[in-house]
Amino acid sequence: MHGWTLPHQVGIRNASDQFDSEGEFLDAKLEKRVRKLGRQAVEYAFIDPEPITEHTTQ
């Protein structure tokens, strides 16, 4: 409830096989996608949404 959905998503199949022993990405394309997701998460973290107000007419 009241969550934000980012427009970019990254699924990592077999995640344990996608990193080397130092925790670095093995696939440069996957790393690029994950970094993009991180940038968007930081960007969206500072969005200040309009407060929700109830409008009733009687």
PDB file with one MODEL, atoms N, CA, C and O in Angstrom:
MODEL        1
ATOM      1  N   MET A   1       0.834  -1.162   0.000  1.00  0.00           N
ATOM      2  CA  MET A   1       0.000   0.000   0.000  1.00  0.00           C
ATOM      3  C   MET A   1       0.886   1.234   0.000  1.00  0.00           C
ATOM      4  O   MET A   1       1.868   1.305   0.740  1.00  0.00           O
ATOM      5  N   HIS A   2       0.545   2.180  -0.810  1.00  0.00           N
ATOM      6  CA  HIS A   2       1.265   3.440  -0.923  1.00  0.00           C
ATOM      7  C   HIS A   2       2.706   3.231  -1.390  1.00  0.00           C
ATOM      8  O   HIS A   2       3.592   4.013  -1.045  1.00  0.00           O
ATOM      9  N   GLY A   3       2.935   2.191  -2.165  1.00  0.00           N
ATOM     10  CA  GLY A   3       4.283   1.942  -2.682  1.00  0.00           C
ATOM     11  C   GLY A   3       4.460   2.543  -4.062  1.00  0.00           C
ATOM     12  O   GLY A   3       3.485   2.847  -4.750  1.00  0.00           O
ATOM     13  N   TRP A   4       5.701   2.711  -4.457  1.00  0.00           N
ATOM     14  CA  TRP A   4       6.043   3.218  -5.777  1.00  0.00           C
ATOM     15  C   TRP A   4       6.594   2.058  -6.593  1.00  0.00           C
ATOM     16  O   TRP A   4       7.375   1.248  -6.092  1.00  0.00           O
ATOM     17  N   THR A   5       6.186   1.985  -7.835  1.00  0.00           N
ATOM     18  CA  THR A   5       6.721   0.975  -8.743  1.00  0.00           C
ATOM     19  C   THR A   5       7.682   1.667  -9.693  1.00  0.00           C
ATOM     20  O   THR A   5       7.341   2.671 -10.318  1.00  0.00           O
ATOM     21  N   LEU A   6       8.876   1.124  -9.796  1.00  0.00           N
ATOM     22  CA  LEU A   6       9.848   1.688 -10.734  1.00  0.00           C
ATOM     23  C   LEU A   6       9.544   1.189 -12.140  1.00  0.00           C
ATOM     24  O   LEU A   6       9.091   0.056 -12.304  1.00  0.00           O
ATOM     25  N   PRO A   7       9.784   2.014 -13.158  1.00  0.00           N
ATOM     26  CA  PRO A   7       9.498   1.591 -14.521  1.00  0.00           C
ATOM     27  C   PRO A   7      10.463   0.526 -15.037  1.00  0.00           C
ATOM     28  O   PRO A   7      10.151  -0.174 -16.001  1.00  0.00           O
ATOM     29  N   HIS A   8      11.620   0.396 -14.413  1.00  0.00           N
ATOM     30  CA  HIS A   8      12.627  -0.574 -14.852  1.00  0.00           C
ATOM     31  C   HIS A   8      12.693  -1.703 -13.836  1.00  0.00           C
ATOM     32  O   HIS A   8      12.713  -1.453 -12.630  1.00  0.00           O
ATOM     33  N   GLN A   9      12.728  -2.937 -14.310  1.00  0.00           N
ATOM     34  CA  GLN A   9      12.814  -4.091 -13.422  1.00  0.00           C
ATOM     35  C   GLN A   9      13.947  -4.991 -13.892  1.00  0.00           C
ATOM     36  O   GLN A   9      14.283  -5.022 -15.076  1.00  0.00           O
ATOM     37  N   VAL A  10      14.527  -5.718 -12.956  1.00  0.00           N
ATOM     38  CA  VAL A  10      15.597  -6.655 -13.289  1.00  0.00           C
ATOM     39  C   VAL A  10      15.346  -7.947 -12.539  1.00  0.00           C
ATOM     40  O   VAL A  10      15.279  -7.966 -11.310  1.00  0.00           O
ATOM     41  N   GLY A  11      15.207  -9.023 -13.292  1.00  0.00           N
ATOM     42  CA  GLY A  11      15.134 -10.350 -12.697  1.00  0.00           C
ATOM     43  C   GLY A  11      16.483 -11.031 -12.893  1.00  0.00           C
ATOM     44  O   GLY A  11      17.063 -10.974 -13.977  1.00  0.00           O
ATOM     45  N   ILE A  12      16.972 -11.669 -11.853  1.00  0.00           N
ATOM     46  CA  ILE A  12      18.267 -12.340 -11.960  1.00  0.00           C
ATOM     47  C   ILE A  12      18.052 -13.824 -11.716  1.00  0.00           C
ATOM     48  O   ILE A  12      17.959 -14.271 -10.573  1.00  0.00           O
ATOM     49  N   ARG A  13      17.974 -14.585 -12.809  1.00  0.00           N
ATOM     50  CA  ARG A  13      17.824 -16.037 -12.695  1.00  0.00           C
ATOM     51  C   ARG A  13      19.133 -16.644 -12.202  1.00  0.00           C
ATOM     52  O   ARG A  13      20.222 -16.218 -12.587  1.00  0.00           O
ATOM     53  N   ASN A  14      18.999 -17.634 -11.353  1.00  0.00           N
ATOM     54  CA  ASN A  14      20.180 -18.314 -10.806  1.00  0.00           C
ATOM     55  C   ASN A  14      21.182 -17.285 -10.280  1.00  0.00           C
ATOM     56  O   ASN A  14      22.362 -17.307 -10.630  1.00  0.00           O
ATOM     57  N   ALA A  15      20.691 -16.399  -9.446  1.00  0.00           N
ATOM     58  CA  ALA A  15      21.497 -15.274  -8.966  1.00  0.00           C
ATOM     59  C   ALA A  15      22.835 -15.705  -8.379  1.00  0.00           C
ATOM     60  O   ALA A  15      23.831 -15.002  -8.548  1.00  0.00           O
ATOM     61  N   SER A  16      22.879 -16.818  -7.711  1.00  0.00           N
ATOM     62  CA  SER A  16      24.143 -17.251  -7.098  1.00  0.00           C
ATOM     63  C   SER A  16      25.213 -17.564  -8.134  1.00  0.00           C
ATOM     64  O   SER A  16      26.399 -17.596  -7.806  1.00  0.00           O
ATOM     65  N   ASP A  17      24.814 -17.794  -9.373  1.00  0.00           N
ATOM     66  CA  ASP A  17      25.775 -18.095 -10.440  1.00  0.00           C
ATOM     67  C   ASP A  17      26.167 -16.856 -11.253  1.00  0.00           C
ATOM     68  O   ASP A  17      26.966 -16.958 -12.184  1.00  0.00           O
ATOM     69  N   GLN A  18      25.621 -15.705 -10.915  1.00  0.00           N
ATOM     70  CA  GLN A  18      25.839 -14.505 -11.711  1.00  0.00           C
ATOM     71  C   GLN A  18      26.965 -13.606 -11.190  1.00  0.00           C
ATOM     72  O   GLN A  18      27.242 -12.554 -11.767  1.00  0.00           O
ATOM     73  N   PHE A  19      27.610 -14.024 -10.096  1.00  0.00           N
ATOM     74  CA  PHE A  19      28.658 -13.228  -9.469  1.00  0.00           C
ATOM     75  C   PHE A  19      29.896 -14.074  -9.224  1.00  0.00           C
ATOM     76  O   PHE A  19      29.808 -15.282  -9.007  1.00  0.00           O
ATOM     77  N   ASP A  20      31.057 -13.419  -9.260  1.00  0.00           N
ATOM     78  CA  ASP A  20      32.294 -14.144  -8.971  1.00  0.00           C
ATOM     79  C   ASP A  20      32.506 -14.221  -7.456  1.00  0.00           C
ATOM     80  O   ASP A  20      31.657 -13.773  -6.686  1.00  0.00           O
ATOM     81  N   SER A  21      33.620 -14.780  -7.038  1.00  0.00           N
ATOM     82  CA  SER A  21      33.885 -14.976  -5.611  1.00  0.00           C
ATOM     83  C   SER A  21      34.041 -13.657  -4.852  1.00  0.00           C
ATOM     84  O   SER A  21      33.941 -13.629  -3.625  1.00  0.00           O
ATOM     85  N   GLU A  22      34.285 -12.574  -5.579  1.00  0.00           N
ATOM     86  CA  GLU A  22      34.414 -11.249  -4.961  1.00  0.00           C
ATOM     87  C   GLU A  22      33.089 -10.479  -4.962  1.00  0.00           C
ATOM     88  O   GLU A  22      33.022  -9.351  -4.474  1.00  0.00           O
ATOM     89  N   GLY A  23      32.035 -11.096  -5.515  1.00  0.00           N
ATOM     90  CA  GLY A  23      30.730 -10.443  -5.576  1.00  0.00           C
ATOM     91  C   GLY A  23      30.542  -9.543  -6.784  1.00  0.00           C
ATOM     92  O   GLY A  23      29.584  -8.772  -6.844  1.00  0.00           O
ATOM     93  N   GLU A  24      31.444  -9.636  -7.741  1.00  0.00           N
ATOM     94  CA  GLU A  24      31.353  -8.822  -8.963  1.00  0.00           C
ATOM     95  C   GLU A  24      30.518  -9.557 -10.007  1.00  0.00           C
ATOM     96  O   GLU A  24      30.509 -10.787 -10.059  1.00  0.00           O
ATOM     97  N   PHE A  25      29.818  -8.787 -10.835  1.00  0.00           N
ATOM     98  CA  PHE A  25      29.013  -9.369 -11.902  1.00  0.00           C
ATOM     99  C   PHE A  25      29.892 -10.119 -12.904  1.00  0.00           C
ATOM    100  O   PHE A  25      31.005  -9.691 -13.212  1.00  0.00           O
ATOM    101  N   LEU A  26      29.386 -11.223 -13.398  1.00  0.00           N
ATOM    102  CA  LEU A  26      30.061 -11.961 -14.464  1.00  0.00           C
ATOM    103  C   LEU A  26      29.569 -11.512 -15.836  1.00  0.00           C
ATOM    104  O   LEU A  26      30.277 -11.672 -16.830  1.00  0.00           O
ATOM    105  N   ASP A  27      28.371 -10.956 -15.899  1.00  0.00           N
ATOM    106  CA  ASP A  27      27.744 -10.542 -17.152  1.00  0.00           C
ATOM    107  C   ASP A  27      27.618  -9.013 -17.173  1.00  0.00           C
ATOM    108  O   ASP A  27      26.879  -8.438 -16.374  1.00  0.00           O
ATOM    109  N   ALA A  28      28.333  -8.369 -18.078  1.00  0.00           N
ATOM    110  CA  ALA A  28      28.336  -6.902 -18.149  1.00  0.00           C
ATOM    111  C   ALA A  28      26.952  -6.341 -18.473  1.00  0.00           C
ATOM    112  O   ALA A  28      26.596  -5.271 -17.980  1.00  0.00           O
ATOM    113  N   LYS A  29      26.166  -7.042 -19.293  1.00  0.00           N
ATOM    114  CA  LYS A  29      24.819  -6.555 -19.630  1.00  0.00           C
ATOM    115  C   LYS A  29      23.915  -6.575 -18.404  1.00  0.00           C
ATOM    116  O   LYS A  29      23.135  -5.647 -18.186  1.00  0.00           O
ATOM    117  N   LEU A  30      24.020  -7.626 -17.612  1.00  0.00           N
ATOM    118  CA  LEU A  30      23.228  -7.714 -16.390  1.00  0.00           C
ATOM    119  C   LEU A  30      23.647  -6.619 -15.414  1.00  0.00           C
ATOM    120  O   LEU A  30      22.797  -5.988 -14.785  1.00  0.00           O
ATOM    121  N   GLU A  31      24.931  -6.394 -15.288  1.00  0.00           N
ATOM    122  CA  GLU A  31      25.417  -5.331 -14.409  1.00  0.00           C
ATOM    123  C   GLU A  31      24.866  -3.968 -14.838  1.00  0.00           C
ATOM    124  O   GLU A  31      24.463  -3.165 -13.996  1.00  0.00           O
ATOM    125  N   LYS A  32      24.851  -3.716 -16.127  1.00  0.00           N
ATOM    126  CA  LYS A  32      24.336  -2.446 -16.645  1.00  0.00           C
ATOM    127  C   LYS A  32      22.863  -2.267 -16.276  1.00  0.00           C
ATOM    128  O   LYS A  32      22.450  -1.177 -15.881  1.00  0.00           O
ATOM    129  N   ARG A  33      22.072  -3.333 -16.405  1.00  0.00           N
ATOM    130  CA  ARG A  33      20.643  -3.259 -16.075  1.00  0.00           C
ATOM    131  C   ARG A  33      20.425  -3.032 -14.585  1.00  0.00           C
ATOM    132  O   ARG A  33      19.555  -2.253 -14.196  1.00  0.00           O
ATOM    133  N   VAL A  34      21.208  -3.708 -13.751  1.00  0.00           N
ATOM    134  CA  VAL A  34      21.066  -3.553 -12.307  1.00  0.00           C
ATOM    135  C   VAL A  34      21.483  -2.150 -11.877  1.00  0.00           C
ATOM    136  O   VAL A  34      20.844  -1.551 -11.012  1.00  0.00           O
ATOM    137  N   ARG A  35      22.550  -1.622 -12.475  1.00  0.00           N
ATOM    138  CA  ARG A  35      22.983  -0.260 -12.150  1.00  0.00           C
ATOM    139  C   ARG A  35      21.911   0.764 -12.552  1.00  0.00           C
ATOM    140  O   ARG A  35      21.689   1.744 -11.841  1.00  0.00           O
ATOM    141  N   LYS A  36      21.255   0.532 -13.684  1.00  0.00           N
ATOM    142  CA  LYS A  36      20.168   1.421 -14.114  1.00  0.00           C
ATOM    143  C   LYS A  36      19.045   1.396 -13.083  1.00  0.00           C
ATOM    144  O   LYS A  36      18.500   2.443 -12.733  1.00  0.00           O
ATOM    145  N   LEU A  37      18.703   0.223 -12.602  1.00  0.00           N
ATOM    146  CA  LEU A  37      17.666   0.096 -11.582  1.00  0.00           C
ATOM    147  C   LEU A  37      18.074   0.855 -10.319  1.00  0.00           C
ATOM    148  O   LEU A  37      17.248   1.535  -9.709  1.00  0.00           O
ATOM    149  N   GLY A  38      19.330   0.743  -9.932  1.00  0.00           N
ATOM    150  CA  GLY A  38      19.817   1.464  -8.757  1.00  0.00           C
ATOM    151  C   GLY A  38      19.724   2.964  -8.921  1.00  0.00           C
ATOM    152  O   GLY A  38      19.328   3.672  -7.995  1.00  0.00           O
ATOM    153  N   ARG A  39      20.090   3.459 -10.106  1.00  0.00           N
ATOM    154  CA  ARG A  39      19.992   4.903 -10.363  1.00  0.00           C
ATOM    155  C   ARG A  39      18.550   5.373 -10.248  1.00  0.00           C
ATOM    156  O   ARG A  39      18.276   6.423  -9.666  1.00  0.00           O
ATOM    157  N   GLN A  40      17.629   4.590 -10.805  1.00  0.00           N
ATOM    158  CA  GLN A  40      16.220   4.969 -10.735  1.00  0.00           C
ATOM    159  C   GLN A  40      15.711   4.933  -9.298  1.00  0.00           C
ATOM    160  O   GLN A  40      14.927   5.795  -8.900  1.00  0.00           O
ATOM    161  N   ALA A  41      16.144   3.957  -8.522  1.00  0.00           N
ATOM    162  CA  ALA A  41      15.706   3.869  -7.122  1.00  0.00           C
ATOM    163  C   ALA A  41      16.140   5.116  -6.357  1.00  0.00           C
ATOM    164  O   ALA A  41      15.374   5.654  -5.557  1.00  0.00           O
ATOM    165  N   VAL A  42      17.365   5.575  -6.602  1.00  0.00           N
ATOM    166  CA  VAL A  42      17.855   6.783  -5.936  1.00  0.00           C
ATOM    167  C   VAL A  42      17.072   8.003  -6.412  1.00  0.00           C
ATOM    168  O   VAL A  42      16.678   8.845  -5.605  1.00  0.00           O
ATOM    169  N   GLU A  43      16.849   8.095  -7.715  1.00  0.00           N
ATOM    170  CA  GLU A  43      16.108   9.224  -8.271  1.00  0.00           C
ATOM    171  C   GLU A  43      14.690   9.289  -7.699  1.00  0.00           C
ATOM    172  O   GLU A  43      14.233  10.356  -7.288  1.00  0.00           O
ATOM    173  N   TYR A  44      14.004   8.165  -7.673  1.00  0.00           N
ATOM    174  CA  TYR A  44      12.623   8.129  -7.202  1.00  0.00           C
ATOM    175  C   TYR A  44      12.531   8.293  -5.692  1.00  0.00           C
ATOM    176  O   TYR A  44      11.473   8.669  -5.186  1.00  0.00           O
ATOM    177  N   ALA A  45      13.601   8.025  -4.962  1.00  0.00           N
ATOM    178  CA  ALA A  45      13.570   8.147  -3.506  1.00  0.00           C
ATOM    179  C   ALA A  45      13.324   9.582  -3.068  1.00  0.00           C
ATOM    180  O   ALA A  45      12.860   9.813  -1.952  1.00  0.00           O
ATOM    181  N   PHE A  46      13.624  10.539  -3.920  1.00  0.00           N
ATOM    182  CA  PHE A  46      13.486  11.938  -3.550  1.00  0.00           C
ATOM    183  C   PHE A  46      12.219  12.586  -4.097  1.00  0.00           C
ATOM    184  O   PHE A  46      12.031  13.795  -3.960  1.00  0.00           O
ATOM    185  N   ILE A  47      11.356  11.794  -4.711  1.00  0.00           N
ATOM    186  CA  ILE A  47      10.085  12.329  -5.196  1.00  0.00           C
ATOM    187  C   ILE A  47       9.172  12.570  -4.003  1.00  0.00           C
ATOM    188  O   ILE A  47       9.005  11.697  -3.152  1.00  0.00           O
ATOM    189  N   ASP A  48       8.597  13.734  -3.946  1.00  0.00           N
ATOM    190  CA  ASP A  48       7.686  14.086  -2.871  1.00  0.00           C
ATOM    191  C   ASP A  48       6.276  14.097  -3.450  1.00  0.00           C
ATOM    192  O   ASP A  48       5.874  15.066  -4.095  1.00  0.00           O
ATOM    193  N   PRO A  49       5.536  13.037  -3.224  1.00  0.00           N
ATOM    194  CA  PRO A  49       4.198  12.967  -3.821  1.00  0.00           C
ATOM    195  C   PRO A  49       3.241  13.976  -3.192  1.00  0.00           C
ATOM    196  O   PRO A  49       3.406  14.397  -2.047  1.00  0.00           O
ATOM    197  N   GLU A  50       2.260  14.338  -3.961  1.00  0.00           N
ATOM    198  CA  GLU A  50       1.217  15.215  -3.443  1.00  0.00           C
ATOM    199  C   GLU A  50       0.476  14.459  -2.340  1.00  0.00           C
ATOM    200  O   GLU A  50       0.227  13.261  -2.472  1.00  0.00           O
ATOM    201  N   PRO A  51       0.131  15.135  -1.277  1.00  0.00           N
ATOM    202  CA  PRO A  51      -0.624  14.452  -0.214  1.00  0.00           C
ATOM    203  C   PRO A  51      -1.992  14.025  -0.726  1.00  0.00           C
ATOM    204  O   PRO A  51      -2.608  14.697  -1.553  1.00  0.00           O
ATOM    205  N   ILE A  52      -2.438  12.917  -0.223  1.00  0.00           N
ATOM    206  CA  ILE A  52      -3.760  12.412  -0.603  1.00  0.00           C
ATOM    207  C   ILE A  52      -4.811  13.189   0.181  1.00  0.00           C
ATOM    208  O   ILE A  52      -4.757  13.272   1.408  1.00  0.00           O
ATOM    209  N   THR A  53      -5.747  13.744  -0.534  1.00  0.00           N
ATOM    210  CA  THR A  53      -6.857  14.459   0.111  1.00  0.00           C
ATOM    211  C   THR A  53      -8.159  13.879  -0.385  1.00  0.00           C
ATOM    212  O   THR A  53      -8.278  13.471  -1.541  1.00  0.00           O
ATOM    213  N   GLU A  54      -9.095  13.848   0.469  1.00  0.00           N
ATOM    214  CA  GLU A  54     -10.409  13.333   0.082  1.00  0.00           C
ATOM    215  C   GLU A  54     -11.280  14.497  -0.371  1.00  0.00           C
ATOM    216  O   GLU A  54     -11.379  15.525   0.299  1.00  0.00           O
ATOM    217  N   HIS A  55     -11.894  14.308  -1.503  1.00  0.00           N
ATOM    218  CA  HIS A  55     -12.808  15.317  -2.049  1.00  0.00           C
ATOM    219  C   HIS A  55     -14.222  14.734  -1.971  1.00  0.00           C
ATOM    220  O   HIS A  55     -14.534  13.728  -2.609  1.00  0.00           O
ATOM    221  N   THR A  56     -15.032  15.365  -1.206  1.00  0.00           N
ATOM    222  CA  THR A  56     -16.416  14.909  -1.120  1.00  0.00           C
ATOM    223  C   THR A  56     -17.334  16.050  -1.535  1.00  0.00           C
ATOM    224  O   THR A  56     -17.084  17.214  -1.222  1.00  0.00           O
ATOM    225  N   THR A  57     -18.361  15.709  -2.219  1.00  0.00           N
ATOM    226  CA  THR A  57     -19.353  16.705  -2.613  1.00  0.00           C
ATOM    227  C   THR A  57     -20.687  16.302  -2.010  1.00  0.00           C
ATOM    228  O   THR A  57     -21.078  15.136  -2.058  1.00  0.00           O
ATOM    229  N   GLN A  58     -21.374  17.274  -1.446  1.00  0.00           N
ATOM    230  CA  GLN A  58     -22.683  16.976  -0.861  1.00  0.00           C
ATOM    231  C   GLN A  58     -23.682  17.985  -1.304  1.00  0.00           C
ATOM    232  O   GLN A  58     -24.849  17.908  -0.919  1.00  0.00           O
TER     233      GLN A  58
ENDMDL
END
